[in-house]
């Protein structure tokens, strides 16, 4: 940034040389030059920050992709990426070993979720002292053993973070959790929890608003489905999850209501008009239900995020079950 001593000198010189019109003009020129220098440095600094964000996304994508490191990547960061790729290879072996023992593939470990946690906590750090047993212990924080001694996946990420805190000897902070969510969303679906949304067709509200919504909603992934639930303390049912996520994120005030009640506040949109952040409505998903019996948030790429049994998570809208019960799509009306 500009030398404060130089700026101070310029101001004092201008004040001392105010004896005639010529010196006034000279002083003004000096002050303007100093101010412009400061502005230029600030603009340069902000552009570097923006470039850094893009680089961070690139590093994560390379680390998870496992491919070669492109030319032009800073050698220091190339080293970080290589270390992360090696760690991921060891973690994948542990994850695959556990998943082979889980009979229900829908309840298997999510490699991207586990590696997103590791990446957010360790990228750029020295973890050379870790061995195979350390990686195994890290992965084991995501499972528990049932009464028969078989592994089951822990769905409550708060429980996972508590286990990791004990293992690592430090708290998993709110910043850590946000970075984990951002990394997971970037690798899984191509967008992050802040900044420009990429890799998703169209936009919901606008990019920043959709990011705020997802940052709120994704923290409950893995929470159990609970009929009538409408808060983190009780967990959620489908409509409770939608109302809480939209309201708490600040993107739309949606007091607690039913899926039918949310549908009644929406303007229908076609499949061609559907954008991330719109809502997906289903009918007949349980006996005796009203016309609208289930709801999810459309997140792009044929996926929705919803509170369904057994847990909150993503679902493929091309699945035959959802295709059978799909009623249509809606967009919340302007408030």
C-alpha positions in Angstrom: 0.0 0.0 0.0 1.2 3.6 -0.5 3.8 4.9 2.0 1.9 7.0 4.7 4.9 9.1 5.2 4.9 10.2 1.5 1.2 11.0 1.7 1.7 13.0 4.9 4.5 14.9 3.2 2.4 15.7 0.2 -0.4 17.1 2.3 2.0 19.3 4.4 3.7 20.6 1.3 0.4 21.6 -0.2 -0.6 23.5 3.0 2.7 25.4 3.1 2.8 26.4 -0.5 -0.5 28.2 -0.7 0.9 31.7 -1.5 -0.4 32.0 -5.1 -2.5 30.3 -7.8 0.5 28.4 -9.1 1.4 26.8 -5.8 -2.3 25.9 -5.3 -2.4 24.0 -8.5 0.9 22.3 -7.7 -0.5 21.2 -4.3 -3.7 20.0 -5.8 -1.8 17.9 -8.3 0.4 16.3 -5.6 -2.6 15.5 -3.4 -4.6 14.0 -6.4 -1.6 11.9 -7.3 -1.3 10.5 -3.8 -5.0 9.7 -3.6 -5.0 8.0 -6.9 -2.0 5.9 -5.8 -3.9 4.8 -2.7 -7.0 4.0 -4.8 -5.0 2.0 -7.4 -3.4 -0.1 -4.6 -6.8 -0.8 -3.1 -8.2 -1.9 -6.4 -5.2 -4.1 -7.0 -5.5 -5.6 -3.6 -9.2 -6.4 -4.1 -8.5 -8.0 -7.5 -5.9 -10.2 -5.9 -8.5 -11.4 -3.3 -10.9 -12.2 -6.1 -8.3 -14.2 -8.0 -7.4 -16.0 -4.8 -11.0 -17.2 -4.5 -10.9 -18.6 -8.1 -7.6 -20.3 -7.4 -9.0 -21.9 -4.2 -11.8 -23.4 -6.3 -9.3 -24.6 -8.9 -7.1 -26.2 -6.3 -10.0 -28.1 -4.7 -11.2 -29.4 -8.1 -7.7 -30.6 -9.0 -7.2 -32.3 -5.6 -10.6 -34.1 -5.8 -10.3 -34.9 -9.5 -7.0 -36.7 -9.0 -5.6 -35.7 -12.3 -2.3 -34.0 -13.2 -1.5 -30.5 -12.0 -1.7 -28.0 -14.8 1.3 -25.8 -15.7 1.2 -22.4 -14.1 0.0 -23.6 -10.7 2.2 -22.1 -8.0 4.8 -24.7 -6.9 4.0 -24.3 -3.2 0.3 -25.0 -3.9 1.1 -27.8 -6.3 2.8 -29.5 -3.4 -0.3 -29.0 -1.2 -2.4 -30.5 -3.9 -0.1 -33.6 -4.3 -0.2 -34.2 -0.6 -4.0 -33.9 -0.6 -4.3 -36.3 -3.5 -2.1 -38.8 -1.7 -4.2 -38.5 1.5 -7.4 -39.0 -0.5 -6.1 -42.2 -2.0 -5.5 -43.6 1.5 -8.9 -42.4 2.7 -10.6 -43.9 -0.3 -9.2 -47.3 0.7 -10.7 -47.0 4.2 -14.0 -45.7 2.9 -14.3 -48.5 0.3 -13.5 -51.1 3.0 -16.2 -49.9 5.3 -18.8 -49.5 2.5 -18.2 -53.2 1.5 -19.6 -54.1 5.0 -22.7 -51.9 4.7 -25.6 -53.9 3.1 -27.8 -50.9 2.2 -26.0 -48.7 -0.4 -28.3 -45.8 0.3 -26.8 -45.6 3.8 -23.1 -45.9 2.7 -20.4 -43.4 3.4 -20.2 -40.4 1.1 -16.5 -40.1 0.0 -17.0 -36.5 -1.1 -18.4 -35.5 2.3 -15.5 -37.1 4.2 -12.8 -35.7 2.0 -14.4 -32.3 2.0 -14.1 -32.3 5.8 -10.4 -33.3 5.5 -9.7 -30.8 2.8 -11.2 -27.9 4.6 -9.3 -28.7 7.8 -5.9 -29.6 6.3 -5.2 -28.0 2.9 -2.1 -26.0 3.2 -1.2 -27.6 6.5 1.6 -30.0 7.4 0.0 -33.4 8.0 3.1 -35.4 7.0 3.1 -37.1 10.4 -0.2 -38.9 9.6 0.0 -42.6 8.9 -2.5 -45.2 7.7 -3.9 -45.6 11.2 -4.6 -41.9 11.5 -6.5 -41.8 8.2 -8.5 -44.8 9.4 -9.3 -43.1 12.6 -10.4 -40.0 10.7 -12.8 -42.0 8.5 -14.1 -43.9 11.6 -15.4 -40.7 13.0 -18.2 -40.9 10.4 -19.5 -44.3 11.5 -20.7 -46.2 14.6 -21.2 -49.9 15.2 -24.7 -51.4 15.5 -25.6 -54.3 17.9 -24.2 -56.9 15.5 -20.9 -55.2 15.2 -21.5 -53.9 11.7 -20.7 -50.2 10.7 -23.5 -47.7 10.3 -23.2 -44.2 9.0 -23.6 -41.3 11.4 -26.2 -39.0 9.9 -25.9 -36.2 12.4 -22.9 -34.1 11.4 -22.8 -32.5 14.9 -22.0 -36.0 16.2 -19.3 -36.4 13.6 -17.7 -33.0 14.5 -17.7 -34.0 18.2 -15.8 -37.2 17.3 -13.4 -35.3 15.1 -12.8 -32.7 17.9 -11.8 -35.5 20.3 -9.5 -37.1 17.6 -7.8 -33.9 16.5 -7.7 -32.2 19.9 -9.4 -29.0 18.7 -12.9 -27.6 18.1 -14.4 -27.7 14.6 -15.4 -24.1 14.4 -18.3 -22.4 12.6 -15.8 -21.2 10.0 -14.5 -24.8 9.5 -18.1 -25.9 9.0 -18.8 -23.3 6.4 -15.6 -24.1 4.5 -16.6 -27.8 4.7 -20.1 -27.1 3.2 -18.6 -24.8 0.5 -16.1 -27.5 -0.5 -18.7 -30.2 -0.5 -21.1 -28.2 -2.7 -18.4 -27.2 -5.1 -17.2 -30.8 -5.7 -20.6 -32.4 -5.6 -22.7 -29.9 -7.5 -20.4 -27.3 -8.9 -21.3 -24.3 -6.8 -20.2 -22.9 -3.4 -22.0 -21.6 -0.4 -20.8 -18.1 -1.1 -20.0 -16.1 -4.2 -20.9 -16.8 -7.8 -22.9 -20.0 -8.4 -21.5 -22.1 -11.2 -22.3 -25.4 -12.9 -26.0 -25.1 -12.3 -28.4 -24.2 -15.1 -30.2 -20.9 -14.5 -30.3 -19.2 -11.2 -32.7 -18.9 -8.2 -33.5 -15.4 -7.2 -29.9 -14.4 -7.9 -26.7 -16.2 -7.3 -26.0 -14.7 -3.9 -29.5 -15.4 -2.6 -29.4 -19.0 -3.7 -26.0 -19.4 -2.1 -27.4 -18.0 1.2 -30.3 -20.5 1.0 -28.1 -23.5 0.4 -25.6 -22.4 3.1 -28.5 -22.6 5.6 -30.2 -25.8 4.2 -27.1 -28.0 3.7 -26.0 -27.8 7.3 -28.9 -30.2 8.1 -27.9 -32.9 5.7 -28.0 -36.2 7.6 -30.6 -35.0 10.2 -33.4 -37.6 10.6 -36.8 -37.1 9.1 -39.3 -36.4 11.9 -43.0 -36.0 11.3 -44.1 -32.5 12.4 -40.5 -31.4 13.0 -39.7 -27.8 12.2 -36.4 -26.9 14.0 -32.9 -28.2 14.5 -33.8 -29.3 18.1 -36.7 -31.5 16.8 -35.3 -32.2 13.3 -37.6 -31.7 10.4 -40.3 -33.1 8.1 -40.5 -31.9 4.5 -42.4 -28.7 4.9 -40.7 -27.8 8.2 -37.3 -28.1 6.6 -38.4 -25.8 3.7 -40.0 -23.2 6.0 -37.0 -23.1 8.3 -34.4 -23.0 5.6 -36.0 -20.1 3.6 -36.9 -18.1 6.7 -33.6 -18.5 8.6 -31.5 -17.8 5.6 -33.3 -14.5 5.2 -34.2 -15.1 1.5 -37.9 -15.5 2.1 -40.2 -15.1 5.1 -42.0 -18.5 5.2 -43.8 -19.1 8.5 -44.4 -22.7 9.4 -47.0 -24.3 7.2 -47.7 -27.5 5.2 -46.5 -28.6 1.8 -49.9 -27.6 0.6 -49.7 -24.2 2.3 -46.3 -23.6 0.6 -47.8 -24.7 -2.8 -50.6 -22.1 -2.4 -48.0 -19.3 -2.1 -46.2 -20.2 -5.3 -46.6 -19.4 -9.0 -46.4 -22.6 -11.1 -43.4 -22.8 -13.4 -42.7 -25.3 -16.2 -39.8 -27.7 -16.4 -38.2 -25.4 -18.9 -38.5 -22.4 -16.5 -37.3 -24.4 -13.5 -34.3 -22.8 -11.7 -32.3 -23.6 -8.5 -34.2 -22.4 -5.5 -37.6 -23.2 -7.0 -39.7 -25.8 -5.3 -40.7 -29.3 -6.4 -44.1 -30.7 -5.4 -45.3 -34.3 -5.2 -48.6 -36.0 -4.6 -49.7 -39.3 -3.3 -46.5 -40.1 -1.4 -48.5 -41.5 1.5 -52.1 -42.6 2.0 -54.7 -40.1 3.0 -52.5 -37.1 2.1 -53.7 -33.8 0.7 -53.1 -33.1 -2.9 -49.6 -31.8 -2.1 -47.9 -34.5 0.1 -44.2 -33.8 -0.3 -41.9 -30.9 -1.2 -38.2 -30.3 -2.0 -35.8 -27.6 -3.0 -34.6 -27.8 -6.6 -30.8 -27.4 -6.6 -30.1 -27.9 -10.3 -28.9 -30.8 -12.5 -32.0 -32.8 -11.9 -31.5 -32.9 -8.1 -33.5 -31.7 -5.1 -32.6 -31.3 -1.5 -35.4 -32.5 0.8 -36.3 -33.9 4.2 -37.4 -37.4 3.3 -37.2 -40.7 5.1 -34.8 -41.6 6.6 -32.8 -38.4 6.5 -32.4 -35.0 4.9 -30.4 -35.2 1.8 -30.3 -35.0 -2.0 -32.5 -37.0 -4.3 -32.4 -37.7 -8.1 -35.6 -36.4 -9.7 -35.2 -38.9 -12.5 -35.7 -41.7 -10.0 -38.9 -43.7 -11.0 -40.5 -43.1 -7.6 -40.2 -39.3 -7.8 -41.2 -39.3 -11.5 -44.4 -41.3 -10.5 -45.4 -38.8 -7.8 -44.3 -35.5 -9.3 -47.0 -32.9 -9.4 -45.1 -29.9 -10.6 -42.8 -27.0 -9.8 -43.4 -23.6 -8.2 -41.7 -20.3 -7.4 -42.5 -18.3 -4.3 -44.3 -15.1 -5.1 -42.6 -11.8 -4.4 -43.1 -10.3 -1.0 
